[in-house]
Amino acid sequence: MSLSTKSLRVKIHPFNYVLLCASMAIFFGFSIGEVYACKFDLMKRFMLDNQEVDNILITFLLGAVAGVFLGGRVTYDTGRRFTIVGSFLLGAIAHSALLLSPAFSAYLIAQFVQGSAFGVYIISSLLYVSEIATQESRGKSTMCVCLMLTIGIEISIFVGNLCYMHLYGAVISILVLSFLLGIICFLRLPESPRWLAVTGFTDAALSELFILRKNTSIAARELADINECARGSDKGIALFLHSGSYRRTIWFLFFVTVLIYFSGYAFFPYISIQLVTEVQRRYYSLNNELLYNYDFLKSGITIVLLGAITATFTVDKIGRKKLMLGCIFVTELVLVLMYFLIFLGGNFGIMFLDTLVLVFIYAASIAMFVFFSTIVTELLPTQGRELGISLIFFINFVGLMSSMMLFEMLVQRLSLSGFFALNLLFGALLFAFVYHSLQELKGKTLEFLELNYLRGN
């Protein structure tokens, strides 16, 4: 690294690098929200029905599954910075292709490519920001990626239809802005010191740590701790086979992920649409259009954004474990109330149900953001970070797709009250599992967590 490059970075706080990296998530969020914001435009343009519109999001998630499946290896081989910028630019190109697609088949292909780019971006960016952030603000830093993603969705829900009203102007704007941001990020973002140290570039790792920590002794001590954690030749699958600590960590993250979805946390915002509609149809004999419309979707997305803001500013103050347990308790309480509310009649019941669903979305979104953005990245060891986060996000995206496709079948088999009872049961298991198996991670370095928690010391 040249002295001139160092001088450009020396006065920048590490959190500003985090914000620069996370800002790219706004583009992905905008594209996700655009599917709903431009739903009627897409239906008219490609002559689609509601189910085919839902298949668009499923195609995006399929691409995300492919992206996280390959992204871990790419992130390890090429580094964090190059992978982040490359996946972001690929996503921007795919987004432009979406807007210009002449046929629905081409649109789905572009959606799959963009989903793949998003899968690579989300795991590489979360790994990156957790590795460059200070221990005092690591939770807030990782949460910024999710916050920017939800900001992009929120913007798109309200103004996304302008893209189809000014098609060519939107395409040019997306390409110009994304390439400018990509170039700036590539030139200004430092590489992850942890990745540099693990791959043998010790001097470069120390140089980047000097820039990030602004203190020679702190940088040298952190590098020594990283090297201590990186000892051993096992990586990835070999580490999983040979390390009992790593296996326990992966199984813990796996079971929490599964319990999150069995607890009904995918209600936000997609399942909430089906939930309210199902209650109206079954218990109140009302048509969808009478009490439920596009405004409820806007409300749900806004609540998710409020959840992301709350998580961002509280995760380092309250702590990961306490915040997640508190949100799980709130969702359990809401499920109990919804279980009894569906037996009530009148307009008051359905209006109160809408409110409870929004409260559930708020608490569930905080719990999911804390777990997937912060806890997952903090518990994974040095030699198995890429494989671990790929596995967990693979299960995450599969869980999202399953929640979208299996809701109606489960309700038909169990009834709506039985579905709530099932969510309540798994939510209790989730609370107990997190309470007994997770220590508080707030204010501790990644190296400290690895040496004392993962290795059982």
Secondary structure, DSSP 8 states (H G I E B T S, - for coil): --HHHHHHHTTS-HHHHHHHHHTTHHHHHHHHHHHHHTHHHHHHHHT--HHHHHHHHHHHHHHHHHHHHHHHHHHHHH-HHHHHHHHHHHHHHHHHHHHH-SSHHHHHHHHHHHHHHHHHHHHHHHHHHHHHS-TTSHHHHHHHHHHHHHHHHHHHHHHTTHHHHTHHHHHHHHHHHHHHHHHHHHHHS---HHHHHHTT-HHHHHHHHHHHHS-HHHHHHHHHHHHHHT-SS--THHHHHH-HHHHHHHHHHHHHHHHHHHTTGGGTTHHHHHHHHHHHHHHS---HHHH--HHHHHHHHHHHHHHHHHHHHHHHHH-HHHHHHHHHHHHHHHHHHHHHHTT--HHHHHHHHHHHHHHHHHHHHHHHHIIIIIIHHHHS-GGGHHHHHHHHHHHHHHHHHHHHHHHHHHHHHH-HHHHHHHHHHHHHHHHHHHHHH----TT--HHHHIIIIIT--
